[in-house]
Every structure is written in C-alpha cells, then in structure tokens.
C-alpha cells in the first residue's frame, strides 16, 4: 500500500520539529539574502569589494560545519534532542538581535558575526532534524518524514530568499535600508522558539541495533570530547570505515558538490548567458526549489515507505541528462542586448525547455538524495544517528568547498559559465556509480535497522 505521510503533519511527534526546522531554514535564508542585498546594493559600490564580501560571507557560514559538527553530533546523541532544540532556538533569538542591529545600523562586521553564529546554529540543529525522526516515527514512516523535511527545507529556502530580497527597500533617492528585514528575522526566531517548545522528549537511546561488539557499527560513546579537531577526525574515521555508511555519505557529498556548482553558477548563467534580470533569477530559484520538493514526494510514493536506494542510480543519471540539456540550451541561446524579464524570457522558443530542464535537474536530484538521508539515519542504531549525520555534514561541507574550488580554477582558466555545467553533469555519473554500490549495501543493512 502506498504510504500516506500527510497524517504526520497533524501529529505532535512530527509537526513541531517540522515547523521548527522549516522556520530555521527560512530565517537562515531571509537573513542571508537581506544581508547580501543590503551590502551589495546599499553599502559597497565596487565589484572587487562585492566579490570579496561574497567569498567571506560564504566561508563564514560554512566554517562552523567544519569546526563544530562533531561536537554537535556528540551532544545530540548524549542529551535529550528536544532539549537541545530549545537551547538552539533560544540562541537564535539572541543571534537575530545582533543580526537585526547589523541590518539597522548597516554594520558589515556585526552582520558577518551574526551570519557566522547562524552557521553555528544550523550546525547544532542539523544532526537533530534527521536523527530525531527514527525516535518519533514508525520504521515505515521514516522515509516519508525525511521527504517532508527535505521538501520543507527547499520551500523555506525559496520563501526566505524571496522575502529577504523584498524586505530590503531602495528609496527613489538611492538610499537602501532593511528595517522590515530586521523585524522579520526577529519575529521568525520567536515563532521558531515557540514551535520548539512542543517537540516531544527524545532522550539518548541505548539501542545498538546489533550485536554488542559488532565491528561494523561506529563505537557507542557517551562522553563528549570537547576538542573539536580531535573529535572531528575521530568521528569521520569511526563513521567512514563502515562500508555502507562510507558509500552513502560519499553519494550524498557528490550531490551537494554538484548542487554547489549549480548554485554558484545560477546568477551568472541567468544574467550573462540567458540575459535575464533579477525576476528571471528568482524564477530559476523557484523552479529549482519546487522541483526538489516534488522529487521528495515522488520518491516516497515510488518506494511506498521503504528505505531503499534502488531508484537512486537512475535518478542520478536522469539528473545528469537534464543538466546536459540545460548546457545545450545555454550553448545555443542568443542573448538580448539588455537584460529581460520573465515574460520576454518565456516567450522565447527555448524558454520553456530551459525551465523544464531545470525542473528535471531538481526533481531527479530530490529523488536521489532523500532516500540516502533516510538510509543514513536508519542503518545505524538510534544511539548513533546524530553523530552519523554530523560526520556526513563534515564530509559534505568539504565536498562543497572542493567543488567550489574546482569551479573557481576552471573559471580562472577561461572555462565559460555554460561549460562549467558539464562538470556537474559528469559528477552525476560518479554519483550514479556510488548509488549502485549503495543499493547493495542498503539491501544488507535494512534488516539491521532497530
């Protein structure tokens, strides 16, 4: 019977954590977009300053994932996850007080400090939003719950990004200000803390899922190692030596590496290749976000609640095919002498095929990654899920930085924006190969899930 996961949205065991994570992702993107819009259009006036700021802002947000993911995973496995959720959401209110002040005062250092702190907020919340699901949901609900979380994330990303741009106001005299954005981030943080209050208890689990001395499982630990470098190295080693976890994490990392390349290239692709203005760029982001959400729903229907990677190889290849179609469209596109809006862009014979190719990239990407996260959280015992997700976050972050570095080198070497799409298309072939290996590992690991 096809699993119907809509009932989860009306249960306390899922709705509060779903709303909490959705509002957190929404606020992340609301603040980050408002910050970028204010700085780029209202504070800085040179391309060099803007490029430097974008690099620093991106690095500051992802740095906590490198530094603190191991600590976040340990704390989540050693402490009641619901309690940590409430701690983190209380901290978000404090962070957003400083972030709102930075937006009001147009203080770049204050805004960057808040951005780094929001990265830390996301680092500590990340392992919990996946690890808490196997504790609160039935085994046949975990895939559906994971799909809803992923779909909610991309909807929040879309909404936060759009609203963040709209709430930064430019007056006729050219003055840019962000009072409404400052108020918005504070209100969302407060509502998020309220939702967190209703998350049911999720105490540390003693479930090891298999034999007590099973060498395939990461070691169960209850003592928190506060040395962040040592803890990170130990965590990744303890997780990545398990074959099925290694393959799952590498497959997810390739997905995020491909996503990093696409995300970095969307703005220049829209502006410099397709000749679209900001409304076209927003349309690209909207179609991509909706596509990933659709992919999450479709794969849940296809798998009927089963945690399996059997559709992942085909999904990866189809994602690559759609990226290649997007590349062909970009290569054959004749740009306008000026930037155009959505109506003119879609009136082109190739406009709608571009949108369909983009939608395909996102949909098949969602179908690829959602089962991998479900596999990641159900293959290991409940006592190890948060640390496993934290190790995954560390490796994912490294893959994203590596992909961005390769992209930077390629662009500096003279590779055109549209040809960099081929890098993403080639990456999906590797992802499909990893997914084939993961499918075999998944079939062996499912009986062990506890």
C-alpha positions as CSV (number, residue, x, y, z in Angstrom):
1,X,0.0,0.0,0.0
2,X,1.3,3.4,-0.9
3,X,2.3,5.3,2.2
4,X,0.3,8.4,3.1
5,X,2.6,10.7,5.1
6,X,0.2,13.6,5.3
7,X,-1.1,12.3,8.6
8,X,2.3,13.2,10.1
9,X,1.6,16.9,9.7
10,X,-1.1,16.5,12.3
11,X,0.9,14.6,14.9
12,X,2.9,16.1,17.7
13,X,5.6,13.6,17.1
14,X,6.4,15.2,13.8
15,X,4.7,18.6,13.3
16,X,6.7,20.7,15.9
17,X,10.1,19.5,14.7
18,X,9.0,20.0,11.1
19,X,7.8,23.6,11.8
20,X,10.9,24.3,13.9
21,X,13.3,23.2,11.1
22,X,11.3,24.9,8.4
23,X,11.4,28.3,10.3
24,X,15.1,27.9,11.0
25,X,15.9,27.3,7.3
26,X,13.5,30.2,6.4
27,X,15.3,32.6,8.8
28,X,18.7,31.5,7.6
29,X,17.9,32.4,4.0
30,X,15.8,35.5,5.0
31,X,18.8,37.0,6.9
32,X,21.5,35.9,4.4
33,X,19.6,37.3,1.4
34,X,18.7,40.6,3.2
35,X,22.4,40.9,4.2
36,X,23.7,40.3,0.7
37,X,21.1,42.6,-0.9
38,X,21.9,45.4,1.6
39,X,25.6,45.1,1.3
40,X,25.8,44.7,-2.5
41,X,23.2,47.3,-3.4
42,X,23.4,49.7,-0.5
43,X,26.8,49.7,1.1
44,X,29.5,48.6,-1.4
45,X,30.0,50.2,-4.8
46,X,32.8,48.2,-6.4
47,X,32.9,44.8,-8.0
48,X,36.1,43.9,-6.1
49,X,34.6,44.7,-2.7
50,X,31.4,42.8,-3.5
51,X,33.3,39.7,-4.7
52,X,35.4,39.7,-1.6
53,X,32.4,40.1,0.7
54,X,30.6,37.3,-1.0
55,X,33.6,35.0,-0.5
56,X,34.0,35.9,3.1
57,X,30.2,35.6,3.8
58,X,30.0,32.1,2.2
59,X,33.1,31.0,4.1
60,X,31.9,32.3,7.5
61,X,28.6,30.5,7.1
62,X,30.0,27.1,6.3
63,X,33.0,27.3,8.7
64,X,31.0,26.1,11.7
65,X,30.1,22.9,9.9
66,X,33.8,22.1,9.7
67,X,34.5,23.1,13.2
68,X,31.5,22.1,15.3
69,X,29.7,19.2,13.5
70,X,31.5,16.6,15.6
71,X,30.6,18.4,18.8
72,X,27.0,18.9,17.7
73,X,26.6,15.2,16.9
74,X,28.0,14.1,20.2
75,X,25.8,16.4,22.2
76,X,22.7,15.3,20.2
77,X,23.4,11.6,20.9
78,X,24.3,12.2,24.6
79,X,21.5,14.6,25.5
80,X,17.7,14.9,25.1
81,X,17.4,16.1,21.5
82,X,14.3,18.1,22.3
83,X,16.1,20.0,25.0
84,X,18.9,20.9,22.5
85,X,16.4,22.0,20.0
86,X,15.0,24.5,22.6
87,X,18.6,25.7,23.5
88,X,19.4,26.2,19.9
89,X,16.2,28.1,19.1
90,X,16.7,30.3,22.2
91,X,20.2,31.1,20.9
92,X,18.7,32.0,17.5
93,X,16.7,34.8,19.2
94,X,19.9,36.3,20.7
95,X,21.8,35.9,17.4
96,X,19.0,37.7,15.5
97,X,19.0,40.6,17.9
98,X,22.6,41.2,16.8
99,X,21.7,40.4,13.2
100,X,18.8,42.9,13.2
101,X,21.0,45.5,14.8
102,X,23.5,45.0,12.0
103,X,20.8,45.4,9.4
104,X,19.5,48.6,11.0
105,X,23.0,50.1,11.5
106,X,24.3,48.8,8.2
107,X,27.3,47.4,10.1
108,X,29.1,44.8,8.0
109,X,31.2,43.3,10.9
110,X,28.0,42.9,13.0
111,X,26.1,41.3,10.2
112,X,29.0,38.9,9.4
113,X,29.3,38.0,13.1
114,X,25.6,37.1,13.2
115,X,26.0,35.1,9.9
116,X,28.8,33.0,11.5
117,X,26.6,32.5,14.6
118,X,23.7,31.4,12.4
119,X,26.0,28.9,10.7
120,X,26.8,27.5,14.2
121,X,23.0,27.5,14.9
122,X,22.5,25.4,11.8
123,X,25.4,23.1,12.6
124,X,23.9,22.1,16.0
125,X,20.4,21.8,14.7
126,X,21.3,19.8,11.5
127,X,22.0,16.4,13.1
128,X,18.9,16.6,15.2
129,X,16.4,17.3,12.5
130,X,17.2,13.9,10.9
131,X,18.3,11.9,14.0
132,X,15.1,12.6,15.9
133,X,12.9,11.1,13.2
134,X,13.7,7.4,13.9
135,X,12.9,8.0,17.6
136,X,9.5,9.6,17.0
137,X,8.3,7.9,13.8
138,X,7.5,4.3,12.9
139,X,10.0,2.5,10.7
140,X,7.7,2.8,7.6
141,X,7.2,6.5,8.3
142,X,10.9,7.5,8.4
143,X,11.3,7.8,4.6
144,X,8.1,9.9,4.3
145,X,9.1,12.1,7.3
146,X,12.6,12.6,5.8
147,X,11.0,13.6,2.4
148,X,8.7,16.1,4.1
149,X,11.7,17.6,6.0
150,X,13.7,17.9,2.7
151,X,10.7,19.4,0.9
152,X,10.1,21.8,3.7
153,X,13.7,22.9,3.6
154,X,13.6,23.8,0.0
155,X,10.2,25.6,0.3
156,X,11.7,27.5,3.3
157,X,14.8,28.3,1.2
158,X,12.7,29.7,-1.6
159,X,10.4,31.7,0.7
160,X,13.2,33.1,2.8
161,X,15.3,34.1,-0.3
162,X,12.4,35.9,-2.0
163,X,11.2,37.7,1.2
164,X,14.8,38.6,2.1
165,X,15.1,40.4,-1.2
166,X,11.7,42.1,-1.0
167,X,12.3,43.4,2.6
168,X,15.4,45.4,1.6
169,X,13.9,48.6,0.3
170,X,15.6,51.1,-2.0
171,X,14.2,54.7,-1.9
172,X,14.0,56.9,-5.0
173,X,17.0,58.8,-3.8
174,X,19.1,55.6,-3.9
175,X,19.2,55.0,-0.1
176,X,18.9,51.3,0.8
177,X,17.5,50.2,4.2
178,X,16.4,47.0,5.8
179,X,14.1,47.8,8.8
180,X,11.4,45.3,7.7
181,X,14.0,42.6,7.3
182,X,15.4,43.3,10.8
183,X,11.9,42.9,12.2
184,X,11.2,39.8,10.1
185,X,14.2,37.8,11.4
186,X,13.3,38.6,15.0
187,X,9.7,37.5,14.5
188,X,10.6,34.3,12.8
189,X,13.1,33.5,15.5
190,X,10.5,34.0,18.2
191,X,7.9,31.8,16.4
192,X,10.5,29.1,15.9
193,X,11.3,29.1,19.6
194,X,7.6,28.7,20.3
195,X,7.3,25.7,18.0
196,X,10.4,24.1,19.6
197,X,8.6,24.1,23.0
198,X,6.2,21.4,21.6
199,X,8.8,19.0,20.4
200,X,8.3,15.7,22.4
201,X,11.2,14.4,24.5
202,X,13.9,12.4,22.6
203,X,16.3,11.1,25.3
204,X,19.5,9.4,24.4
205,X,18.9,5.9,23.1
206,X,20.8,2.9,24.3
207,X,19.8,0.9,21.2
208,X,22.8,-0.5,19.5
209,X,20.8,-2.4,16.9
210,X,23.0,-5.4,16.6
211,X,25.5,-7.5,18.5
212,X,27.2,-5.5,21.3
213,X,30.6,-6.0,19.8
214,X,29.6,-5.7,16.1
215,X,32.7,-4.4,14.4
216,X,30.7,-2.8,11.5
217,X,29.0,-0.2,13.8
218,X,30.5,3.0,14.9
219,X,31.5,2.8,18.6
220,X,28.9,4.0,21.1
221,X,30.2,6.8,23.3
222,X,28.5,8.8,26.0
223,X,31.4,11.0,26.9
224,X,31.6,14.3,24.9
225,X,35.0,15.1,23.5
226,X,35.3,18.9,23.6
227,X,38.5,19.0,21.5
228,X,36.8,19.9,18.2
229,X,39.7,18.9,15.8
230,X,40.3,15.6,17.5
231,X,36.6,14.9,17.8
232,X,36.0,15.7,14.1
233,X,38.8,13.4,12.9
234,X,37.7,10.6,15.2
235,X,34.1,11.0,14.2
236,X,34.7,10.8,10.5
237,X,37.1,7.9,10.9
238,X,34.6,6.0,13.1
239,X,31.8,6.5,10.6
240,X,33.5,6.3,7.2
241,X,35.2,2.9,7.9
242,X,31.8,1.3,7.8
243,X,31.4,0.3,4.1
244,X,27.7,1.1,3.7
245,X,28.0,4.4,5.6
246,X,31.1,5.4,3.5
247,X,29.2,4.9,0.3
248,X,26.1,6.7,1.5
249,X,28.0,9.7,2.7
250,X,30.1,9.9,-0.4
251,X,27.0,9.7,-2.6
252,X,25.3,12.5,-0.6
253,X,28.5,14.5,-0.8
254,X,28.6,14.3,-4.6
255,X,25.0,15.5,-4.7
256,X,25.9,18.6,-2.6
257,X,29.1,19.1,-4.6
258,X,27.0,19.2,-7.8
259,X,24.5,21.4,-6.1
260,X,27.3,23.8,-5.0
261,X,28.4,24.1,-8.7
262,X,24.9,24.8,-9.9
263,X,24.1,27.3,-7.1
264,X,27.3,29.2,-7.8
265,X,26.6,29.4,-11.5
266,X,22.9,30.3,-11.5
267,X,23.3,34.1,-11.1
268,X,26.0,34.5,-13.9
269,X,24.2,31.9,-16.0
270,X,20.9,33.8,-15.8
271,X,22.5,37.3,-16.3
272,X,25.4,36.7,-18.6
273,X,24.2,33.7,-20.8
274,X,20.4,33.9,-20.8
275,X,20.3,37.7,-20.4
276,X,17.7,37.6,-17.7
277,X,17.1,40.1,-14.9
278,X,16.5,39.5,-11.2
279,X,13.0,38.3,-11.9
280,X,14.3,35.5,-14.1
281,X,16.9,34.6,-11.5
282,X,14.1,34.4,-8.9
283,X,12.1,32.2,-11.3
284,X,15.1,29.8,-11.6
285,X,15.4,29.6,-7.9
286,X,11.6,29.0,-7.5
287,X,11.5,26.2,-10.2
288,X,14.6,24.6,-8.6
289,X,13.1,24.6,-5.1
290,X,9.7,23.3,-6.2
291,X,11.4,20.6,-8.2
292,X,13.4,19.2,-5.3
293,X,10.2,19.3,-3.2
294,X,8.4,17.4,-5.9
295,X,11.2,14.8,-6.1
296,X,11.0,14.2,-2.4
297,X,7.2,13.5,-2.7
298,X,7.6,11.3,-5.9
299,X,10.3,9.1,-4.4
300,X,8.3,8.5,-1.3
301,X,5.3,7.4,-3.5
302,X,7.5,5.1,-5.6
303,X,9.2,3.4,-2.6
304,X,5.9,3.2,-0.6
305,X,7.7,4.0,2.6
306,X,10.5,1.5,2.1
307,X,14.1,2.7,2.9
308,X,15.8,1.8,-0.3
309,X,18.3,3.2,-2.8
310,X,17.1,1.2,-5.8
311,X,15.9,4.3,-7.7
312,X,19.0,6.4,-6.8
313,X,21.3,5.3,-9.7
314,X,18.6,6.1,-12.4
315,X,17.7,9.3,-10.6
316,X,21.4,10.5,-10.7
317,X,21.7,9.7,-14.4
318,X,18.5,11.5,-15.3
319,X,19.6,14.4,-13.2
320,X,22.8,14.5,-15.3
321,X,20.9,14.2,-18.5
322,X,18.8,17.3,-17.5
323,X,22.0,19.2,-16.6
324,X,23.3,18.3,-20.1
325,X,20.1,19.6,-21.7
326,X,20.5,22.8,-19.8
327,X,24.0,23.1,-21.1
328,X,22.8,22.6,-24.7
329,X,20.2,25.3,-24.2
330,X,22.8,27.7,-22.8
331,X,25.2,27.0,-25.7
332,X,22.5,27.7,-28.3
333,X,21.0,30.8,-26.6
334,X,21.2,34.2,-28.3
335,X,21.3,36.8,-25.5
336,X,19.4,40.1,-25.8
337,X,21.3,43.4,-25.9
338,X,19.7,44.2,-22.5
339,X,18.5,42.2,-19.5
340,X,14.9,41.0,-19.9
341,X,12.1,40.0,-17.6
342,X,10.2,36.7,-17.2
343,X,7.6,37.3,-19.8
344,X,10.1,38.0,-22.6
345,X,12.3,35.2,-21.4
346,X,9.5,32.6,-21.5
347,X,8.3,34.0,-24.9
348,X,11.5,32.6,-26.5
349,X,11.0,29.2,-28.1
350,X,13.7,27.8,-25.8
351,X,12.5,29.5,-22.7
352,X,10.1,26.8,-21.5
353,X,12.5,23.9,-22.4
354,X,15.1,25.6,-20.2
355,X,12.6,25.7,-17.3
356,X,11.7,22.1,-17.9
357,X,15.3,21.0,-17.9
358,X,15.9,23.0,-14.7
359,X,12.8,21.4,-13.1
360,X,14.1,17.9,-14.1
361,X,17.5,18.6,-12.5
362,X,15.9,19.5,-9.3
363,X,13.2,16.8,-9.3
364,X,15.6,13.9,-10.0
365,X,18.1,15.4,-7.5
366,X,15.4,15.3,-4.8
367,X,14.6,11.7,-5.8
368,X,18.3,10.9,-5.5
369,X,19.1,12.4,-2.1
370,X,16.0,11.9,0.1
371,X,16.4,8.0,0.3
372,X,20.1,8.5,1.1
373,X,19.3,10.5,4.2
374,X,16.7,8.0,5.2
375,X,19.2,5.2,4.7
376,X,21.8,7.2,6.7
377,X,19.5,7.5,9.8
378,X,18.1,4.0,9.8
379,X,21.2,1.9,9.0
380,X,22.9,2.8,12.3
381,X,21.4,2.3,15.8
382,X,19.3,5.2,17.2
383,X,22.1,5.9,19.7
384,X,24.5,6.8,16.8
385,X,22.2,8.7,14.4
386,X,23.1,12.2,15.3
387,X,26.9,11.5,15.2
388,X,26.5,9.8,11.8
389,X,24.6,12.8,10.4
390,X,27.3,15.1,11.9
391,X,30.1,13.1,10.2
392,X,28.1,13.4,6.9
393,X,27.8,17.2,7.4
394,X,31.6,17.4,7.8
395,X,32.3,15.4,4.6
396,X,29.5,17.2,2.7
397,X,31.0,20.6,3.6
398,X,34.4,19.5,2.4
399,X,32.9,18.3,-0.9
400,X,31.1,21.6,-1.4
401,X,34.3,23.6,-0.8
402,X,36.3,21.3,-3.0
403,X,33.7,21.6,-5.9
404,X,33.6,25.4,-5.5
405,X,37.4,25.5,-5.6
406,X,37.5,23.4,-8.8
407,X,34.9,25.7,-10.3
408,X,36.9,28.8,-9.4
409,X,40.1,27.3,-11.0
410,X,38.1,26.4,-14.1
411,X,36.6,29.8,-14.5
412,X,40.0,31.4,-14.0
413,X,41.4,29.1,-16.7
414,X,38.9,30.6,-19.1
415,X,36.1,27.9,-19.0
416,X,32.8,29.6,-19.9
417,X,29.9,29.6,-17.5
418,X,27.8,27.3,-19.6
419,X,30.7,24.8,-20.0
420,X,31.0,24.5,-16.2
421,X,27.6,22.8,-16.3
422,X,29.4,19.9,-17.9
423,X,31.3,19.5,-14.6
424,X,28.0,19.0,-12.8
425,X,26.8,16.5,-15.5
426,X,30.0,14.4,-15.2
427,X,29.6,14.4,-11.4
428,X,26.2,12.8,-11.7
429,X,27.8,9.8,-13.4
430,X,30.1,9.2,-10.3
431,X,27.0,9.7,-8.1
432,X,25.1,7.0,-10.0
433,X,28.1,4.6,-9.6
434,X,28.1,5.2,-5.9
435,X,24.3,4.8,-5.8
436,X,24.7,1.3,-7.4
437,X,27.1,0.3,-4.6
438,X,24.8,1.9,-2.0
439,X,21.8,-0.1,-3.3
440,X,23.6,-3.3,-2.5
441,X,24.7,-2.0,0.9
442,X,21.1,-0.9,1.6
443,X,19.7,-4.3,1.0
444,X,22.0,-5.8,3.5
445,X,21.6,-3.1,6.1
446,X,17.8,-2.8,6.3
447,X,17.3,-5.9,8.4
448,X,19.7,-4.5,11.0
449,X,17.7,-1.3,11.5
450,X,16.5,-1.0,15.0
